[in-house]
Amino acid sequence: MYEKTFPGKRYKNTLAFLQKHITTQEAILDLGVTNPFSEIMKQHGYKVENTNGEDLDLDFNFVQNSNANVVTAFEIFEHLLAPYNILRAIKADKIIASVPLRLWFASAYRSKTDPWDRHYHEFEAWQFNWLLEKAGWEIKDTFSWTNPVKKLGIRPLLRTFTPRYYIVYAERKSLPESTGFIAPK
């Protein structure tokens, strides 16, 4: 995915946020296949296990059988049709998740060639907060940052001061009984 470019600013900010909230003694389940950032987490002393590329809209087994007390999900939920379901199925007590924010001046990202690289959602920060809260999480900290690009034009200029990424640290609270959600087995 990053053969020619490397999202240095995104990785730096994500690692700093992770280090602020999670110790290297805590076991992490990182949603998604092994990737450059999961390798960076390991290089910084974290114990990380990744999911195996299963469709997280349909298959919750890996998440439900994990003994990790932290789940990380970096730019994963926008790829899911129904992220609420996996958020409810997580057994861990803590989550750190980041999403790309919806930009009012740019269309949502869509890949016409890779079905796994499609965005069903590009959130606004308040939408992602509501999703987490409804799924039984209490938000403890958030951070957002810009993603400037080295191009000329109105949209590149807007990217210099419009936040593009949003990251959240949340802890599990009791799930509301009224939702009727039953996780598939």
Secondary structure, DSSP 8 states (H G I E B T S, - for coil): --SS---HHHHHHHHHHHHHH--TTSEEEESSS--HHHHHHHHTT-EEEE--S--TTT--HHHHH---SEEEEES-GGG-S-HHHHHHH---SEEEEEEEB--TTS-----SS-TTS--S--B-HHHHHHHHHHTTEEEEEEEEEE---S--SHHHHHHTTSEEEEEEEEEE----GGG------
